[in-house]
């Protein structure tokens, strides 16, 4: 199978072959600073640490202070071959974490951006190493530009040449007839880089999309909300087992006719409003486990202040997890805990609930992408190309799956 390490070693091997004559080396480069500021005050998507956290940036605060030194090195390898390297020393003082400050492999901040050797043999031109290959010439859009992955740390603000991630590959091409050209590639598999999908969630990054925030965000992300929902279910289950809603050794199993909206939209246990009771239990938990309370961290309820009464309830225009699941019955809460719904439900069952895990499943280094392209032009000047690319999708996709403790 194809391996990136073999390509890597082959390039360095070509540069170090005994008897290879390294002609004069040409070095060029530049130093650049990019500075950006916020033009208004507020929060970026996913920045809040709790539902009540209104801290953020002020107008004029630095968004980016990036300094870089780019160096290009070109040289010959004998009479018919050459080599190229691109070094990218870069650091952004305003990066939200180490993934966005300095060097990270296979991003815009990769120190070794390009390294490849060019040679010819038998009428074919070969390029072996870390490189970019562009199919298609559409301005501003990436229709056929799918060989290299993209670093979307600033969405589409960077030039495509900078946002494109060079990867290890072998490219072979030759001219066919007077106007044709055929190209084969075998390339490393690497995914697009999207802010917020790193293991730490990238909170505070200015270019996190809302869809990503609903997965990994500390306040709105499913990864955080699911365990918080489980804790609320545990509190209600314990109250049911303890007799708060009448004799119910099966926990909430008998409450198949009571929906979340039926509880929150009614008078509640206190008579002051079900939404207040629901919010009180959601945020503060119940004895003997007050630590199960959400403490206004994740978006379980549409809270407006720190007390249970400071909450909105409008399932017709949902803004919180419970408003979105207003038609769910309380009996389903057993699913969020260790209560099976069969037989008696103990306090221990009530307090054993959901945990979430963020697991990345990427192709192995032994996997590869393969591509073939033919391009030419007609007598009337029309340019055309035929492209085939057998590859792993560069865009990540998220599967949500439910596993019980035994599986």
C-alpha positions as CSV (number, residue, x, y, z in Angstrom):
1,X,0.0,0.0,0.0
2,X,1.0,3.6,-0.5
3,X,2.4,5.3,2.5
4,X,3.2,9.0,3.1
5,X,6.4,8.0,5.0
6,X,7.7,6.3,1.8
7,X,7.2,9.5,-0.2
8,X,8.8,11.5,2.6
9,X,11.9,9.3,2.6
10,X,12.1,9.2,-1.2
11,X,12.3,13.0,-1.4
12,X,15.1,13.2,1.2
13,X,16.7,10.2,-0.4
14,X,16.8,12.0,-3.8
15,X,18.4,15.0,-2.2
16,X,21.1,12.9,-0.5
17,X,21.9,10.3,-3.2
18,X,25.7,9.7,-3.6
19,X,27.0,11.3,-6.7
20,X,24.1,13.8,-6.9
21,X,25.4,17.2,-7.9
22,X,23.7,20.0,-6.0
23,X,24.0,23.1,-8.2
24,X,23.6,26.6,-7.0
25,X,20.8,27.0,-4.6
26,X,18.4,30.0,-5.0
27,X,16.8,31.4,-1.8
28,X,14.1,34.0,-1.6
29,X,11.4,35.0,0.8
30,X,9.5,37.7,2.7
31,X,8.5,38.8,6.1
32,X,4.8,39.7,6.7
33,X,2.5,40.9,9.5
34,X,-1.2,40.5,9.4
35,X,-3.2,42.4,12.0
36,X,-7.0,42.4,12.4
37,X,-9.3,44.0,14.9
38,X,-12.9,43.6,16.0
39,X,-15.0,46.5,14.7
40,X,-17.8,45.9,17.3
41,X,-18.1,44.6,20.8
42,X,-19.7,41.3,21.7
43,X,-19.1,37.5,21.7
44,X,-18.1,35.2,18.9
45,X,-20.0,31.9,18.4
46,X,-19.2,29.4,21.1
47,X,-17.2,31.9,23.2
48,X,-19.5,32.0,26.3
49,X,-18.6,29.8,29.2
50,X,-22.1,29.7,30.7
51,X,-25.6,30.7,29.7
52,X,-25.1,33.9,31.7
53,X,-21.6,34.7,30.6
54,X,-21.8,38.0,28.7
55,X,-18.0,38.7,28.6
56,X,-16.4,39.1,25.2
57,X,-14.3,41.5,23.2
58,X,-14.5,45.2,22.8
59,X,-14.5,47.2,19.6
60,X,-10.8,47.7,18.6
61,X,-9.5,44.6,20.4
62,X,-7.1,42.5,18.4
63,X,-8.5,39.6,16.5
64,X,-5.3,38.6,14.9
65,X,-1.6,39.6,15.2
66,X,0.2,37.2,13.0
67,X,3.9,37.5,12.0
68,X,5.4,35.2,9.5
69,X,8.7,34.6,7.6
70,X,8.3,32.6,4.4
71,X,11.4,31.2,2.7
72,X,11.5,29.6,-0.8
73,X,14.5,27.4,-1.7
74,X,15.1,26.1,-5.2
75,X,18.0,24.0,-6.5
76,X,19.1,21.6,-9.2
77,X,19.7,17.9,-8.8
78,X,22.1,17.1,-11.7
79,X,21.1,18.1,-15.2
80,X,17.5,16.9,-15.4
81,X,16.1,17.2,-11.9
82,X,15.4,20.0,-9.4
83,X,14.0,20.4,-6.0
84,X,12.0,23.0,-4.1
85,X,11.3,23.7,-0.4
86,X,9.0,26.3,1.3
87,X,9.6,27.1,4.9
88,X,6.8,28.9,6.9
89,X,7.8,30.3,10.3
90,X,4.6,31.8,11.6
91,X,3.1,32.8,15.0
92,X,-0.2,34.4,15.9
93,X,-0.3,35.9,19.4
94,X,-4.1,36.1,19.4
95,X,-4.7,32.4,18.6
96,X,-7.2,30.9,21.1
97,X,-4.9,27.9,21.8
98,X,-1.8,26.1,20.6
99,X,-3.7,24.8,17.5
100,X,-4.0,28.4,16.2
101,X,-0.9,30.1,17.6
102,X,2.1,28.4,16.0
103,X,3.2,25.3,14.1
104,X,0.7,22.5,13.6
105,X,1.3,19.8,11.0
106,X,-1.0,20.0,7.9
107,X,-2.4,23.4,8.6
108,X,-1.7,26.9,7.3
109,X,0.9,27.1,10.2
110,X,2.9,24.1,9.1
111,X,6.6,25.0,9.2
112,X,7.4,22.7,6.3
113,X,4.9,23.9,3.8
114,X,6.3,22.3,0.7
115,X,9.2,19.9,-0.2
116,X,9.4,18.1,-3.5
117,X,11.7,17.0,-6.3
118,X,11.0,17.3,-10.1
119,X,12.4,15.0,-12.6
120,X,11.7,13.6,-16.1
121,X,11.9,10.0,-17.5
122,X,10.6,8.3,-20.6
123,X,8.6,11.3,-21.7
124,X,6.9,11.8,-18.3
125,X,7.4,14.6,-15.8
126,X,7.3,13.5,-12.2
127,X,6.9,15.6,-9.0
128,X,7.5,13.7,-5.8
129,X,6.9,15.2,-2.3
130,X,4.8,17.6,-0.3
131,X,3.0,19.8,-2.8
132,X,-0.2,21.3,-4.1
133,X,-2.1,20.2,-7.1
134,X,-5.0,22.3,-8.5
135,X,-7.6,21.0,-10.9
136,X,-9.8,23.7,-12.4
137,X,-9.3,27.4,-12.8
138,X,-12.5,28.9,-11.5
139,X,-11.9,32.1,-9.6
140,X,-13.1,32.3,-6.0
141,X,-14.7,28.9,-5.8
142,X,-13.3,25.3,-5.4
143,X,-15.2,23.2,-8.0
144,X,-12.4,20.8,-9.0
145,X,-9.9,22.0,-6.5
146,X,-10.3,18.8,-4.4
147,X,-6.9,17.2,-4.3
148,X,-5.5,19.1,-1.3
149,X,-7.5,19.7,1.8
150,X,-8.3,23.2,3.1
151,X,-7.6,24.9,6.4
152,X,-10.7,26.9,7.2
153,X,-9.3,28.7,10.2
154,X,-10.5,32.0,8.6
155,X,-13.2,30.5,6.5
156,X,-12.7,31.9,3.0
157,X,-10.7,35.1,3.8
158,X,-7.3,33.7,2.9
159,X,-6.1,33.1,-0.6
160,X,-6.7,29.6,-1.9
161,X,-2.9,29.1,-2.2
162,X,-2.5,29.9,1.5
163,X,-5.6,28.0,2.8
164,X,-4.8,24.9,0.7
165,X,-2.9,22.3,2.7
166,X,0.1,20.8,0.9
167,X,0.2,17.0,1.3
168,X,2.7,14.2,0.3
169,X,1.9,12.8,-3.2
170,X,3.3,11.6,-6.4
171,X,2.3,13.4,-9.6
172,X,3.1,12.1,-13.0
173,X,2.1,13.9,-16.3
174,X,2.9,14.1,-19.9
175,X,1.7,15.9,-23.0
176,X,-0.5,14.0,-25.5
177,X,-0.5,15.2,-29.1
178,X,-0.4,18.9,-29.7
179,X,-3.0,20.1,-27.1
180,X,-3.6,17.3,-24.7
181,X,-2.1,16.6,-21.2
182,X,-2.7,13.6,-19.0
183,X,-2.0,13.6,-15.3
184,X,-1.9,10.8,-12.6
185,X,-1.7,11.4,-8.9
186,X,-1.4,9.3,-5.8
187,X,-1.8,11.4,-2.6
188,X,-1.9,11.2,1.1
189,X,-5.3,11.2,2.9
190,X,-5.8,14.3,5.0
191,X,-9.0,16.1,6.2
192,X,-10.1,19.7,6.0
193,X,-9.4,21.6,9.2
194,X,-12.6,23.2,10.6
195,X,-12.5,25.4,13.8
196,X,-14.4,23.9,16.7
197,X,-13.8,20.2,15.7
198,X,-10.6,19.9,17.6
199,X,-10.6,17.9,20.8
200,X,-10.7,21.1,23.0
201,X,-13.6,22.7,21.1
202,X,-11.5,25.9,20.2
203,X,-13.8,28.1,22.4
204,X,-13.2,31.8,21.5
205,X,-12.1,31.2,18.0
206,X,-13.7,34.0,15.9
207,X,-14.6,31.7,12.9
208,X,-16.5,28.8,14.6
209,X,-19.7,28.1,12.7
210,X,-23.0,27.6,14.5
211,X,-23.4,24.1,13.2
212,X,-20.1,23.1,14.8
213,X,-21.0,24.9,18.1
214,X,-24.1,22.6,18.3
215,X,-21.7,19.7,18.5
216,X,-18.7,20.7,20.6
217,X,-19.7,24.0,22.2
218,X,-19.5,24.3,26.0
219,X,-23.0,25.9,26.2
220,X,-24.8,24.8,23.1
221,X,-23.0,21.6,22.1
222,X,-24.6,18.2,22.2
223,X,-21.4,16.8,23.8
224,X,-22.0,19.0,26.8
225,X,-25.8,19.1,26.9
226,X,-26.3,15.3,26.8
227,X,-24.6,14.7,30.2
228,X,-26.4,17.7,31.7
229,X,-29.8,16.3,30.5
230,X,-28.8,13.0,32.1
231,X,-28.2,14.7,35.4
232,X,-31.6,16.4,35.3
233,X,-33.2,13.0,34.5
234,X,-31.3,11.5,37.5
235,X,-32.7,14.2,39.8
236,X,-36.3,13.6,38.6
237,X,-35.9,9.8,38.8
238,X,-34.6,10.0,42.4
239,X,-37.5,12.2,43.4
240,X,-39.9,9.7,41.8
241,X,-38.3,6.8,43.6
242,X,-38.4,8.7,46.9
243,X,-42.2,9.3,46.4
244,X,-42.2,13.0,45.5
245,X,-44.7,12.2,42.8
246,X,-46.5,9.4,44.6
247,X,-45.4,5.8,45.1
248,X,-43.3,5.0,42.0
249,X,-40.7,2.3,42.6
250,X,-40.1,2.2,38.8
251,X,-38.9,5.8,38.8
252,X,-40.4,7.8,35.9
253,X,-41.6,4.8,33.9
254,X,-45.3,5.3,34.9
255,X,-45.2,8.9,33.6
256,X,-45.6,8.1,29.9
257,X,-48.5,10.6,29.7
258,X,-46.7,13.6,31.1
259,X,-44.7,15.6,28.6
260,X,-42.0,18.1,29.3
261,X,-44.4,20.9,28.2
262,X,-47.2,19.4,30.2
263,X,-45.0,19.8,33.3
264,X,-43.3,23.1,32.4
265,X,-46.4,24.7,31.0
266,X,-48.5,23.9,34.1
267,X,-48.6,25.1,37.7
268,X,-45.7,22.8,38.7
269,X,-45.0,21.3,42.1
270,X,-44.8,24.7,43.8
271,X,-47.8,26.3,42.1
272,X,-45.6,29.2,40.8
273,X,-45.1,27.7,37.4
274,X,-43.8,24.4,36.1
275,X,-41.1,26.1,34.1
276,X,-39.7,27.6,37.3
277,X,-39.7,24.2,39.0
278,X,-38.1,22.6,36.0
279,X,-35.4,25.3,35.9
280,X,-34.8,25.0,39.6
281,X,-34.2,21.2,39.4
282,X,-32.2,21.6,36.2
283,X,-29.9,24.2,37.5
284,X,-29.7,23.3,41.2
285,X,-30.3,19.5,41.3
286,X,-32.0,18.0,44.3
287,X,-30.8,16.5,47.6
288,X,-28.8,14.4,48.2
289,X,-27.1,15.2,44.9
290,X,-27.1,19.0,44.3
291,X,-23.9,18.6,42.2
292,X,-26.2,17.2,39.5
293,X,-27.4,20.8,38.9
294,X,-26.4,22.4,35.6
295,X,-25.6,25.7,37.4
296,X,-26.7,27.6,34.2
297,X,-23.7,26.3,32.2
298,X,-25.3,24.4,29.3
299,X,-28.3,25.5,27.4
300,X,-30.9,23.3,29.0
301,X,-33.3,26.2,29.8
302,X,-33.7,29.6,28.3
303,X,-32.5,31.4,31.4
304,X,-32.2,35.2,31.8
305,X,-30.8,35.3,35.3
306,X,-29.3,33.3,38.2
307,X,-32.6,32.5,40.0
308,X,-35.1,29.7,39.0
309,X,-37.8,32.3,38.2
310,X,-35.6,34.0,35.6
311,X,-36.5,31.8,32.8
312,X,-38.5,31.9,29.5
313,X,-40.6,29.0,28.3
314,X,-41.9,29.0,24.7
315,X,-41.8,25.7,22.8
316,X,-43.3,27.4,19.8
317,X,-40.0,29.3,19.4
318,X,-37.5,27.1,21.1
319,X,-34.2,28.5,22.4
320,X,-33.1,25.7,24.7
321,X,-32.8,21.9,24.9
322,X,-36.0,21.3,26.9
323,X,-38.0,23.6,24.7
324,X,-36.9,21.5,21.7
325,X,-37.9,18.3,23.4
326,X,-41.1,19.7,24.9
327,X,-43.1,16.7,23.5
328,X,-40.9,14.1,25.2
329,X,-42.5,12.2,28.0
330,X,-40.9,12.0,31.5
331,X,-40.9,8.2,31.1
332,X,-38.2,8.6,28.4
333,X,-35.9,10.2,31.1
334,X,-35.3,6.7,32.4
335,X,-33.3,6.2,29.2
336,X,-30.9,8.9,30.4
337,X,-30.2,7.1,33.6
338,X,-29.5,3.6,34.8
339,X,-33.2,2.8,35.3
340,X,-34.3,0.1,32.9
341,X,-38.0,0.6,33.4
342,X,-38.4,-3.0,34.4
343,X,-38.9,-3.6,38.1
344,X,-37.8,-1.3,40.9
345,X,-35.5,1.7,40.2
346,X,-33.0,2.4,42.9
347,X,-31.3,5.6,43.9
348,X,-28.1,4.2,42.5
349,X,-29.8,3.6,39.2
350,X,-31.1,7.1,39.2
351,X,-27.7,8.6,39.5
352,X,-26.0,6.5,36.8
353,X,-26.4,8.4,33.6
354,X,-25.0,9.5,30.2
355,X,-21.4,10.3,29.4
356,X,-20.3,11.5,26.0
357,X,-17.1,10.7,24.1
358,X,-15.6,12.6,21.1
359,X,-14.0,9.9,18.9
360,X,-12.2,10.6,15.7
361,X,-12.1,7.8,13.1
362,X,-9.7,8.7,10.3
363,X,-8.2,6.6,7.5
364,X,-4.9,4.9,8.2
365,X,-1.6,6.2,6.9
366,X,-1.5,3.3,4.6
367,X,-4.6,4.6,2.7
368,X,-4.3,6.8,-0.3
369,X,-6.3,8.9,-2.8
370,X,-5.9,8.3,-6.5
371,X,-6.7,10.7,-9.4
372,X,-6.6,10.9,-13.2
373,X,-7.1,14.0,-15.3
374,X,-7.0,14.6,-19.0
375,X,-7.2,18.2,-20.4
376,X,-7.1,19.7,-23.8
377,X,-8.5,22.3,-26.1
378,X,-10.5,22.3,-29.3
379,X,-9.8,24.2,-32.5
380,X,-12.4,26.8,-31.6
381,X,-10.4,27.6,-28.4
382,X,-12.7,25.8,-26.0
383,X,-10.7,24.3,-23.1
384,X,-12.0,21.1,-21.4
385,X,-10.9,18.5,-18.9
386,X,-12.1,15.1,-17.8
387,X,-11.3,14.3,-14.1
388,X,-11.6,11.2,-12.0
389,X,-10.7,11.2,-8.3
390,X,-11.1,8.1,-6.1
391,X,-10.7,9.5,-2.6
392,X,-11.8,9.8,1.0
393,X,-14.0,12.8,1.7
394,X,-12.0,15.7,3.1
395,X,-15.0,17.2,4.9
396,X,-15.5,15.6,8.3
397,X,-19.0,14.2,9.0
398,X,-20.4,13.5,12.5
399,X,-22.3,10.4,13.4
400,X,-24.2,10.5,16.7
401,X,-24.7,7.0,18.2
402,X,-26.1,5.6,21.4
403,X,-24.4,2.8,23.3
404,X,-25.7,1.1,26.4
405,X,-23.1,0.1,29.0
406,X,-22.9,-3.5,27.8
407,X,-22.1,-2.7,24.2
